[in-house]
């Protein structure tokens, strides 16, 4: 359980520093027989900064509970 808490703390700190990620997908716009037109589309996944704080607090709670046993 202690390892899980440490992982939560690390993820929370990373979420504070990096507030989102972006990735690119290729979409087909026109597919008419031998002619195919595609375009790259950039997608983003963002999370609020307080989500990192919640993960850090949860990790600290898990580490504290593991110590008491």
Secondary structure by P-SEA (a helix, b strand, c coil): caaaaaaaaaaaaaaaaccbbbbbbbbbccccccbbbbbbbbbbbbbccaaaaaaaaaaaaaaaaaaac
